[in-house]
Amino acid sequence: MTGTDLVPAATRPDGSRSGLLWYVGVAASVAIMARYPMLGLPCLAMGLRTQAERFGLKGFGCSIGIACGVLAAWCLAFGLESMVYAATLTGVCIAVSGLMWKRRASVLAISLVVVACAAVSMGIDAVSLARAGYGLAEAMCAMLAEAARAYTGGGIEAELTLTALEPVFESIWPIVYVTTALVNVGAAGLGSMLGGISPVRPGSRPSPADARGHIPQPSSFDAPLWAVGLLVLAVLGIAASTLSFPSAGIVRTASWTLLLSVRYIFTIQGLAVVLALLARWRTGCFLRVVVIMFAISLETMFVLSIIGLVDVWANFRKLPRDGAHAGTQA
């Protein structure tokens, strides 16, 4: 596992059974995902990865065909609109499982999947809202305002706060789609990771090397340098949006969305630094949980993101960053 690999990809010996139950599981996962996405996502990704590891491209292709068949049946039974969202999530599972199976799950590849998922979801909602006579930005800002109103309550002070937050909502509303896409990709990644773990035969023990290959090592995560470039680009865009020109609002929204999206990469980097320090100090499980939860709570003030950004240059964990590593970041 390299620093830019989000999850390890372990090989699995070919199974002797037909895997029919796994194909049934793939079909059931797609049907479940249409109603319960967070349950169907990891199940479908696990089924796809399992069949890919056991039967190679043939198993992966058959699983994709079965998933598409269930989506087609769902479309005929309940209409196109009820199937579109499930089709997007199915595409996420296929992309993540395929990348992890082929050991191509780099930060760049996973980031592109997140961007594609967010863009498709925005397009679907934009078309649906346009039919009702609403704009996507208007609807999302109204939704954020209602969520803030439910949190702040009523009263004059609450209304003044909401009025002050309206420009903020107008600038950051696309991050809702990015965050949702990130959660979906993470759920698919978890299922694919479980599907890629080779079973241990009775009476045998996995070697330490195999165990490390099956279990993710978050403490070795290393953010690529292109993330720093995007961060700089976002800051420049925010600064430029303060000027008066016709598309300043669009530039402001795009720049803030880019900044908050890239922030997730540095948040993971900062959390990896914390995990590495805890492992170096050999802290107990209870203390680790307390420290991790406290660190995550501090992310509301961008603490982990700042640590992760500084680690790009400081290299607190003393990770090897040679020429080959720089090439994988490009």
C-alpha angles and dihedrals in degrees: 000000000000128000093260095050110100095198135010122253115216125190121238127205117244113270122232096220124083095246092227092144090055090054089051088050091053091053092047091048092057091050091048092047091060089065105020108029099177090054098042096045099067092037093054093044090049092051093048093049093045093054091044092053094045102040105016123219092345093058092044092049093047090050091051090049092052091049092051090048091055090049091051091050090048090052093051093047102042106015136260098281094059091050101047097078092048089050090056092052091046089055089052091053092048093049096046095043092047093049093048092045091052091042092243098120096127125154090258094050094047091045090054090052090051091049092048092049092049092047094049092048091050090050093050093049092044092055092045093049093044090059088056092047098254133119123234096233092047093050094046093049090050090050092051090047091052091049091050091047090053089052099044097038125208134314137086095286091052092051091049089051092051091049090053091049096053094088089049092053090049090055102044107031095110090062087075089068093044092051092047091049090049091053091049093049090047092053091049090048091053092052093046091050091054090048091052096056111108114230117246114235117235112271094019134098127215116243119246089251092054091047091053090049092055099046122065116243104212091176090068095055111128122189115230120242093242087070088064089051091052090048091054090047091052092051091050090049092051090050092048092049090065088070121087111255132127099260097039092116092054092048090049093051093045093047096049090046091051092047094050092044095052087046089072090064092054091044089059089046092053092047089051089055091052091049092049092052092048090051091048091051091045094228121182125259095254094050091047092054091049093049093046093049091047091049092050090050089053090057088084083076092043092249096142091043091054091048090050093049092049090048090062087074103019094049094203092184095050093235117180108258106177130150093281091055090050089053093055089053095055 
